[in-house]
């Protein structure tokens, strides 16, 4: 699984002009699922992101997690994180998961984050979405489970 994580002061996602998910302070997670991903990857990634200490403490150091600051998470499915641009001009997505697997793991990722008490807003799987955010910092991180598991 791959995730692009952005610390935000606010964010929202809209489909066909209607806002379907909105958060204040927290994290936007663009989540991609690979063809070989499974439950172990989703558990590891969800736990890792929830526990990341990327919010400032009283001394101004990145030392607090999402739960510690009472933040929320906006999770948006993003198969294009698996786009391979090494050859030609059109990205190849052959390493992205099939929609059925991707949707299951996406939903289970969201459920796992919610079980630890984090408020989670979502996009709409396989829909054209407009994501708006105010990146706080800016702080943007990239995690690929294939590189750490």
C-alpha positions in Angstrom: 0.0 0.0 0.0 1.1 3.5 -0.6 0.1 6.7 1.2 0.7 10.3 0.6 0.0 12.0 4.0 -0.5 15.7 4.3 -0.9 17.5 7.6 -3.7 20.0 7.2 -5.5 22.7 9.0 -8.6 21.9 6.9 -9.7 19.7 4.0 -12.7 18.6 2.0 -13.6 16.3 -0.8 -16.5 16.9 -3.3 -18.2 14.7 -5.8 -20.4 16.3 -8.5 -20.4 19.6 -6.6 -21.5 18.2 -3.3 -19.0 18.1 -0.3 -19.1 14.5 0.9 -16.2 14.7 3.4 -14.7 17.5 5.5 -12.2 17.8 8.3 -10.6 20.5 10.3 -7.1 20.0 11.8 -5.7 16.6 10.9 -4.3 14.5 8.1 -5.3 13.9 4.4 -4.3 10.4 3.4 -4.3 9.7 -0.3 -4.3 5.9 -0.2 -3.3 3.5 -3.0 -3.6 -0.3 -2.9 -1.3 -2.5 -4.8 -2.1 -5.8 -6.4 -0.1 -7.8 -3.8 -1.4 -5.9 -0.8 -3.4 -7.6 2.0 -4.5 -7.3 5.6 -1.0 -7.2 7.0 -0.2 -4.1 4.9 -3.4 -2.3 5.8 -3.0 -2.9 9.5 0.6 -1.8 9.5 -0.1 1.3 7.5 -3.1 2.4 9.4 -1.3 2.0 12.7 1.8 3.8 11.4 -0.2 6.8 10.2 -2.3 7.1 13.3 0.9 7.0 15.4 3.0 9.4 13.4 4.2 12.2 15.6 4.0 15.0 13.1 2.0 17.6 15.0 3.8 20.2 17.1 4.1 20.1 20.8 4.3 23.2 23.1 8.0 23.6 22.2 7.2 23.7 18.5 8.7 20.2 17.8 6.9 17.6 15.8 6.1 15.3 18.7 2.4 14.7 18.9 0.2 12.2 17.1 -3.2 12.7 15.4 -5.0 11.3 18.5 -2.9 13.5 20.9 -4.1 16.7 19.1 -7.7 15.5 18.6 -7.3 15.6 14.8 -9.3 13.9 12.1 -8.4 12.1 8.9 -9.7 12.4 5.4 -9.0 9.3 3.4 -9.2 9.4 -0.4 -8.7 6.4 -2.6 -5.9 7.1 -5.1 -5.0 4.3 -7.5 -2.8 6.7 -9.4 -0.2 6.4 -6.6 0.7 3.1 -8.5 1.2 4.9 -11.8 4.5 3.8 -13.4 5.9 6.6 -15.5 9.2 5.1 -16.4 8.4 4.3 -20.0 6.5 6.3 -22.5 4.2 9.2 -21.7 1.2 7.4 -20.4 1.4 5.9 -16.9 0.9 2.2 -16.5 -1.3 1.1 -13.6 -0.7 -2.7 -13.9 0.7 -2.9 -10.3 -2.5 -1.3 -8.8 -5.0 -3.6 -7.2 -8.1 -4.7 -9.0 -11.1 -2.5 -7.9 -12.7 -5.2 -5.7 -9.5 -5.8 -3.7 -8.7 -2.1 -3.5 -12.2 -1.2 -2.3 -12.1 -3.9 0.4 -8.7 -2.8 1.7 -9.6 0.9 1.5 -12.8 0.3 3.6 -11.0 -1.8 6.1 -8.2 0.8 6.4 -10.9 3.4 7.2 -12.6 1.0 9.7 -9.3 0.3 11.5 -8.5 4.0 11.9 -12.0 4.6 13.3 -11.6 1.7 15.9 -8.9 3.8 17.7 -11.3 6.7 18.0 -10.1 8.9 15.1 -12.9 10.8 13.3 -12.6 9.8 9.6 -14.1 11.4 6.5 -13.8 9.7 3.2 -14.1 10.3 -0.5 -16.2 8.1 -2.8 -14.4 5.1 -4.2 -14.0 5.1 -8.1 -15.6 8.5 -8.4 -14.2 11.7 -9.9 -13.4 13.8 -6.8 -12.2 17.4 -6.1 -10.0 17.5 -3.0 -9.3 20.8 -1.4 -6.9 21.2 1.5 -4.7 23.7 3.4 -1.4 22.0 4.0 -0.1 22.9 7.4 3.7 23.4 7.4 3.7 22.3 4.7 4.1 18.7 6.0 3.8 15.9 3.4 5.1 12.4 3.8 5.2 9.3 1.6 4.9 5.7 2.9 5.1 2.6 0.8 4.7 -0.7 2.7 6.7 -2.6 0.1 9.8 -0.6 1.3 9.3 -1.4 5.0 7.6 -4.8 5.3 
